[in-house]
Amino acid sequence: MSTEKTDKTYGKVIILIIILICIAIAIIYTVFLSLERDTVSYSRANPKVLVTEIQPVEERQPQFEVDLPTFVFEDSNKEVAEVEVDPWSLEALRLYVETNGTFYFKKDQSILLTQEITKLDEFINFLSHYTELEIEIHGHTADVWLKKYQKVLSKNRAEAIDILLQKELAKNLSSIKTIGFGSEQLIKQGIQDEVRQLNRRAQVFVRSAKKGELLP
């Protein structure tokens, strides 16, 4: 009898362990789905909220006094010298985009950090002076969660910028393309949040453009 009772007890314990494991798996799966759902259906309404905070291009006064970054280069003698660039040349556009075309996002979201909104507004204003823009946007994430999750999130970040550019620069665009790289192109590796924040980004590249009619 004692053997039968022991067997029954073991059986109950095993069943209880299996139930607890199933519950744990269900909880983990539910949490992951909620994270992915927040990312996959990042809600195209989110970027539209940001759009309301950006002054439409057609309402802006032409501003040709844009603060361009200081461009420098190192010659063969390793001496640093200033580069004189036509403020509205295509080379100036390339350098401006290279310097100012990266935007950072909130953790696990495709929503821009608050301070990035003003930066994007200025970026759009600068691009509005050019036409036939061929743009490519690369989305990136930190090296966390699953690769599939990273790909989806990085693509959503690129598309968040895409939506804003298409709304504000519809007349200036020739084409626009988005790519999600996940965590394949990390700026820096590390587990610290400030390091991971550097990778929560989208980067804009202008492949081709023409000077606008109002430009000198």
C-alpha positions as CSV (number, residue, x, y, z in Angstrom):
1,M,0.0,0.0,0.0
2,S,2.8,2.4,0.9
3,T,4.3,1.8,-2.5
4,E,1.0,2.7,-4.2
5,K,0.7,5.8,-2.1
6,T,4.2,6.8,-3.0
7,D,3.6,6.3,-6.7
8,K,0.4,8.3,-6.5
9,T,2.3,11.1,-4.7
10,Y,5.1,11.1,-7.2
11,G,2.5,11.2,-10.0
12,K,0.7,14.2,-8.4
13,V,4.1,16.0,-8.0
14,I,5.0,15.3,-11.6
15,I,1.6,16.6,-12.8
16,L,2.0,19.7,-10.7
17,I,5.4,20.4,-12.1
18,I,4.2,20.0,-15.6
19,I,1.3,22.4,-14.9
20,L,3.7,25.0,-13.5
21,I,6.0,24.7,-16.5
22,C,3.1,25.1,-18.9
23,I,1.9,28.2,-16.9
24,A,5.4,29.7,-17.0
25,I,5.7,29.1,-20.8
26,A,2.3,30.7,-21.3
27,I,3.3,33.8,-19.3
28,I,6.6,34.2,-21.2
29,Y,4.9,33.7,-24.5
30,T,2.2,36.2,-23.6
31,V,4.8,38.8,-22.6
32,F,6.8,38.3,-25.8
33,L,3.6,38.6,-27.9
34,S,2.7,41.8,-26.2
35,L,6.1,43.3,-26.9
36,E,6.0,42.2,-30.5
37,R,2.4,43.4,-30.9
38,D,3.4,46.8,-29.6
39,T,6.2,46.8,-32.2
40,V,4.6,45.1,-35.2
41,S,1.5,47.2,-35.0
42,Y,3.5,50.2,-33.9
43,S,0.5,52.1,-35.0
44,R,0.9,54.4,-37.9
45,A,-0.9,56.8,-35.6
46,N,2.1,57.3,-33.5
47,P,4.2,58.9,-36.2
48,K,1.2,61.0,-37.1
49,V,1.2,62.4,-33.6
50,L,4.7,63.5,-34.1
51,V,3.8,65.0,-37.5
52,T,1.5,67.5,-35.7
53,E,4.5,68.8,-33.8
54,I,6.4,69.4,-37.0
55,Q,5.6,72.6,-39.0
56,P,4.4,71.6,-42.5
57,V,6.9,72.5,-45.2
58,E,4.4,74.6,-47.1
59,E,3.9,76.9,-44.0
60,R,7.5,77.5,-43.5
61,Q,9.2,80.7,-44.7
62,P,12.2,80.0,-47.0
63,Q,15.2,79.8,-44.8
64,F,18.5,79.8,-46.6
65,E,20.6,80.7,-43.6
66,V,21.0,77.1,-42.3
67,D,23.8,76.3,-39.9
68,L,25.8,73.8,-41.8
69,P,28.3,71.7,-39.9
70,T,32.0,72.5,-40.2
71,F,33.6,70.2,-42.7
72,V,37.2,69.1,-42.3
73,F,39.6,66.6,-43.8
74,E,43.0,65.2,-43.2
75,D,45.5,65.6,-46.1
76,S,48.4,63.3,-46.8
77,N,50.5,65.1,-44.2
78,K,47.8,64.5,-41.5
79,E,47.1,68.2,-41.3
80,V,43.6,69.2,-40.7
81,A,42.2,71.9,-43.0
82,E,38.7,73.4,-43.5
83,V,36.8,72.5,-46.6
84,E,34.9,75.2,-48.4
85,V,31.6,73.9,-49.6
86,D,28.9,75.6,-51.5
87,P,26.1,75.9,-48.9
88,W,23.5,74.5,-51.2
89,S,25.5,72.2,-53.4
90,L,24.8,68.4,-53.5
91,E,28.0,67.9,-51.6
92,A,26.7,70.1,-48.8
93,L,23.5,68.0,-48.8
94,R,25.5,64.8,-48.6
95,L,27.6,66.1,-45.7
96,Y,24.6,67.6,-43.9
97,V,22.7,64.3,-44.1
98,E,25.8,62.3,-43.1
99,T,26.2,64.5,-40.0
100,N,22.5,65.0,-39.0
101,G,20.6,62.1,-40.6
102,T,20.6,59.7,-37.6
103,F,17.6,59.7,-35.3
104,Y,17.2,57.8,-32.0
105,F,14.2,56.0,-30.6
106,K,12.7,55.0,-27.3
107,K,13.5,51.5,-25.9
108,D,11.6,48.7,-27.6
109,Q,9.5,51.2,-29.5
110,S,9.4,52.9,-32.9
111,I,8.7,56.3,-31.4
112,L,11.4,59.0,-31.5
113,L,13.0,60.3,-28.4
114,T,11.5,63.7,-27.5
115,Q,14.6,65.7,-28.3
116,E,14.8,64.1,-31.7
117,I,11.6,65.8,-32.9
118,T,13.2,69.2,-33.2
119,K,16.2,67.7,-34.9
120,L,14.0,65.9,-37.4
121,D,12.0,69.1,-38.0
122,E,15.3,70.9,-38.9
123,F,16.4,68.0,-41.1
124,I,13.1,68.0,-43.1
125,N,13.4,71.8,-43.5
126,F,16.9,71.4,-45.0
127,L,15.8,68.6,-47.4
128,S,12.8,70.7,-48.5
129,H,15.2,72.9,-50.5
130,Y,16.0,70.0,-52.8
131,T,14.0,68.0,-55.4
132,E,13.9,64.5,-56.9
133,L,15.2,63.1,-53.6
134,E,16.1,59.4,-53.7
135,I,16.1,58.4,-50.0
136,E,17.0,55.2,-48.2
137,I,16.3,54.7,-44.5
138,H,18.0,52.1,-42.4
139,G,16.5,51.0,-39.1
140,H,18.5,49.4,-36.3
141,T,18.1,48.0,-32.8
142,A,20.2,47.1,-29.8
143,D,21.3,43.4,-29.5
144,V,18.5,42.2,-27.3
145,W,15.6,39.8,-27.6
146,L,15.2,37.5,-30.6
147,K,16.5,38.2,-34.1
148,K,13.0,38.2,-35.6
149,Y,11.9,40.8,-33.0
150,Q,14.9,43.0,-33.8
151,K,14.2,42.8,-37.6
152,V,10.6,43.8,-37.1
153,L,11.4,46.6,-34.7
154,S,14.2,48.0,-36.9
155,K,11.9,48.0,-39.9
156,N,9.2,49.8,-38.0
157,R,11.7,52.5,-36.9
158,A,12.7,53.1,-40.5
159,E,9.1,53.2,-41.6
160,A,8.3,55.8,-38.8
161,I,10.8,58.2,-40.4
162,D,9.5,57.2,-43.8
163,I,5.9,58.2,-42.9
164,L,7.1,61.6,-41.7
165,L,9.3,62.3,-44.8
166,Q,6.6,61.2,-47.2
167,K,4.0,63.5,-45.5
168,E,6.3,66.6,-45.3
169,L,8.3,66.1,-48.5
170,A,5.8,64.5,-50.9
171,K,6.6,67.0,-53.6
172,N,10.4,66.7,-53.2
173,L,10.7,62.9,-53.2
174,S,11.5,60.8,-56.2
175,S,11.7,57.5,-54.2
176,I,12.0,56.3,-50.7
177,K,13.1,52.9,-49.4
178,T,13.2,51.4,-45.9
179,I,15.4,48.5,-44.6
180,G,15.4,46.9,-41.2
181,F,18.8,45.5,-40.2
182,G,17.9,44.5,-36.6
183,S,21.2,44.4,-34.6
184,E,23.4,43.5,-37.5
185,Q,25.1,46.9,-37.6
186,L,25.8,47.9,-34.0
187,I,27.5,51.2,-33.4
188,K,28.9,49.9,-30.2
189,Q,28.6,46.7,-28.2
190,G,27.8,46.5,-24.5
191,I,25.0,45.7,-22.0
192,Q,24.9,49.2,-20.6
193,D,21.7,51.1,-21.5
194,E,23.6,54.2,-22.7
195,V,25.5,51.9,-25.1
196,R,22.3,50.2,-26.3
197,Q,20.6,53.5,-26.8
198,L,23.2,54.4,-29.5
199,N,21.9,51.4,-31.5
200,R,18.2,52.3,-31.2
201,R,18.2,54.4,-34.3
202,A,17.2,55.0,-37.9
203,Q,19.7,56.5,-40.4
204,V,18.7,58.4,-43.5
205,F,20.8,58.3,-46.7
206,V,20.2,60.6,-49.8
207,R,21.2,58.6,-52.8
208,S,20.4,61.3,-55.4
209,A,18.9,64.8,-55.5
210,K,18.7,68.1,-57.4
211,K,18.8,71.6,-56.1
212,G,15.4,73.3,-55.7
213,E,14.3,76.1,-58.1
214,L,14.5,78.7,-55.3
215,L,18.1,77.9,-54.4
216,P,20.9,80.1,-55.7
